[in-house]
Amino acid sequence: MSNITPFGPTCILGEGPLWHPLRERLYWFDIIKGELYSSNKFGGQMRRWNFGEPASACGWLDEDTLVVATASGLQKFDVEQGHWETLVDMEADNETTRSNDGRVGPDGSFWIGTMGRALEPAVGAYYRLKRGKLECLFDRVSIPNATCFSPNGKTAYLADTRKQVIWRWPLDDHGNPVGEREVHINLRDENLNPDGAVCDAEGYLWNAQWGASRLARYAPDGSLDRVIDLPISQPTCPAFGGDDLRTLYMTSASEGLSKEQLSDQPDAGRCFMMQVDVPGVREHQLIV
């Protein structure tokens, strides 16, 4: 594995990295600032947009269009023109909550979680936008995270960071969840906090672990495969991209760090890239 290279602006709460396979560009957010950033595969040619409210995750609809999750709903965003319109409201009348982690599944549906802006417990929910219809999958969520899917499309993974577990949820042939969620990775004994996650082409799950300065890779059976030590304490979410999907990008946060901590980790809040020995899976196209 090559060195870990920082790039981009310093975010308060960086999140939601997405490699757009048609534009061959990376997109990511600073949730607190309500900003969306974009760069080429090397972290250059930066662009920036502000949504005027917290924004956290996105999926790609076509070459020029993203669907962006914000505090008030899902926005259809034209990256060329820089304008957006609301596709569907999501807790738009609830000033307590905002969107957080999300990802598009193999069936083209967008899974997205909400949470309290001030980390209020159990006020959020997990939603799914499928063919234009938004449905609530379950509620009483504190910090939704680790939303990703096995490459064979048979399993969804997701987490509530406060519970310190990553769940697995079987999916049917149409991408619909079946039965109940089950604990896939229990991080309580190690007191680890699962943040964003993504699956690679071998079906292994890469999880950013908030407060632990590490990115961990887990086998399909939930066992720990490897740990990558990071130069920042608050990694938030990984994503695969680049020409062969062997570049691992990762967002991070500077939120809540003291002056001493920021002095020790001057790149906290920036995006990072590293080369890995296994490719990721192309991000799925959102179907509305």
Secondary structure, DSSP 8 states (H G I E B T S, - for coil): ----EEES---SBEEEEEEETTTTEEEEEETTTTEEEEE-TTS-S-EEEE-SS-EEEEEEEETTEEEEEESSEEEEEETTTTEEEEEEESSTT-TTEEEEEEEE-TTS-EEEEEEETT--TT-EEEEEEETTEEEEEEEEESSEEEEEE-TTSSEEEEEEGGGTEEEEEEB-TTS-B-S--EEEEE-TTTT-EEEEEEEBTTS-EEEEEETTTEEEEE-TTS-EEEEEE-SSS-EEEEEEESTTS-EEEEEEB-TT--HHHHHH-TTTTSEEEEE-SS-B----B---
